């Protein structure tokens, strides 16, 4: 069984290319806590098995997922995929483009989310110090959460504090 790396700083063109499609992000989200088959992932994400297989192959080639186990089933072998990395960080020029793709993936997840997801976008005036404090507080809050285990539902959490381009007066 392949070892799971705690953190990967995504910085190479090949790594960013592997993350260049929203479905690949959604696959990584879905594999965040447990292994799954192509069929399970296709059903959960509402897409074709061939589509999932293709994108898993790209992620596997980039070292971001691996086959965690195999099981013999009627006339074949079932492969269970798992993430190879617990947390991804993004640096370099590709980080902004990755944000766009990741947000497309989050939007797709929100469209099919169960229940009534919380999603708030708000613009307000802050000092640089207030913005930094907010970003630190939110990051610490999310980083401090402990996984409740495989019997509990999976939730997505997306946080961002950003300064939009300012109009010129």
C-alpha positions in Angstrom: 0.0 0.0 0.0 1.4 3.4 -0.9 2.2 5.9 1.8 0.0 8.9 2.1 2.0 12.2 2.2 0.7 14.8 4.7 1.3 17.8 2.5 2.3 18.5 -1.1 3.2 22.0 -2.3 1.9 22.1 -5.9 4.3 24.2 -7.9 5.3 22.4 -11.1 3.6 22.8 -14.4 2.9 19.1 -14.5 1.2 19.2 -11.1 -0.9 22.2 -12.1 -1.8 20.5 -15.4 -3.1 17.5 -13.4 -5.3 19.9 -11.5 -6.5 21.7 -14.6 -10.0 20.3 -14.7 -12.7 20.8 -12.1 -13.6 17.0 -12.1 -10.1 16.2 -10.9 -10.6 18.5 -8.0 -14.0 16.9 -7.3 -12.4 13.5 -7.4 -9.8 14.6 -4.9 -12.6 16.1 -2.7 -14.5 12.8 -2.9 -11.4 10.7 -2.0 -10.5 13.0 0.9 -11.2 10.5 3.6 -11.8 7.1 2.1 -11.0 4.9 -0.9 -13.6 4.4 -3.6 -14.0 2.6 -6.9 -14.6 4.2 -10.3 -18.3 3.1 -10.2 -18.7 4.6 -6.7 -17.1 7.9 -7.7 -19.1 8.1 -11.0 -22.4 7.6 -9.0 -21.4 10.1 -6.4 -20.3 12.8 -8.9 -23.0 12.1 -11.4 -20.7 11.4 -14.4 -19.8 8.5 -16.6 -17.3 5.8 -15.4 -15.1 6.4 -18.5 -14.8 10.0 -17.6 -13.9 9.2 -14.0 -11.4 6.6 -15.2 -9.7 9.0 -17.5 -9.3 11.8 -14.9 -8.2 9.3 -12.2 -5.5 8.2 -14.6 -4.2 11.8 -14.9 -4.2 12.2 -11.2 -2.5 8.8 -10.7 0.2 9.7 -13.3 0.8 12.9 -11.3 1.2 10.9 -8.0 -1.9 12.5 -6.5 -4.0 9.3 -6.2 -3.1 5.6 -6.1 -4.8 2.2 -6.1 -5.1 1.4 -2.4 -6.5 -2.1 -2.7 -8.1 -4.5 -5.2 -10.9 -7.0 -4.7 -12.0 -9.8 -6.9 -15.6 -9.4 -8.1 -17.7 -11.3 -10.7 -15.2 -11.9 -13.5 -12.8 -9.0 -12.8 -10.8 -7.0 -10.3 -12.2 -3.9 -8.6 -9.7 -1.2 -7.8 -10.1 1.2 -4.9 -8.5 4.6 -5.3 -7.2 6.8 -2.5 -5.6 10.2 -2.4 -1.8 10.1 -2.0 -1.8 13.5 -0.3 -3.8 14.7 2.7 -3.4 18.4 2.0 -2.4 20.4 -1.1 -0.7 23.8 -1.0 -0.3 26.1 -4.0 2.5 28.4 -4.9 3.9 30.0 -8.1 2.2 31.4 -11.1 -0.3 28.5 -11.4 -1.9 29.1 -8.0 -4.4 31.7 -9.3 -5.4 29.5 -12.2 -5.8 26.6 -9.8 -8.1 28.8 -7.6 -10.4 29.3 -10.6 -10.6 25.6 -11.4 -11.1 24.7 -7.7 -13.9 27.2 -7.4 -15.5 25.6 -10.5 -15.3 22.3 -8.7 -16.8 23.7 -5.6 -19.6 25.3 -7.7 -20.4 21.8 -9.2 -20.4 20.3 -5.7 -22.8 23.0 -4.5 -25.2 22.3 -7.4 -25.6 18.7 -6.2 -25.2 19.2 -2.5 -27.5 17.6 0.0 -29.5 19.9 2.2 -29.2 23.6 2.1 -25.5 24.5 1.9 -24.2 27.7 3.4 -22.6 29.9 0.8 -21.9 33.6 1.6 -20.0 36.2 -0.5 -19.6 39.5 1.1 -17.5 42.6 0.3 -16.6 44.9 3.1 -13.9 47.5 3.8 -11.2 46.3 6.1 -7.8 47.5 7.1 -4.9 45.3 6.0 -4.5 44.2 9.6 -8.2 43.2 9.9 -8.0 41.2 6.7 -4.9 39.4 7.9 -6.5 38.6 11.2 -9.6 37.3 9.5 -7.6 35.1 7.2 -5.6 33.8 10.1 -8.7 33.1 12.3 -10.5 31.3 9.5 -7.5 29.2 8.6 -6.9 28.2 12.2 -10.6 27.4 12.7 -10.6 25.0 9.6 -7.1 23.6 10.3 -8.1 22.9 13.9 -11.1 20.7 13.0 -10.7 17.0 13.6 -12.1 14.4 11.2 -15.2 12.7 12.8 -14.5 9.4 11.2 -15.8 7.2 8.4 -19.3 6.8 9.8 -20.0 10.6 9.5 -21.0 12.6 6.4 -18.4 14.3 4.4 -18.6 18.2 4.2 -16.8 20.6 2.0 -15.3 23.8 3.4 -14.0 26.5 1.2 -12.5 29.7 2.7 -11.0 32.7 1.1 -10.1 36.2 2.1 -9.1 38.3 -0.9 -8.9 41.8 -2.1 -10.7 42.4 -5.4 -9.2 44.8 -7.9 -10.1 48.3 -6.9 -11.9 50.8 -9.1 -9.7 53.8 -10.0 -11.1 57.1 -9.1 
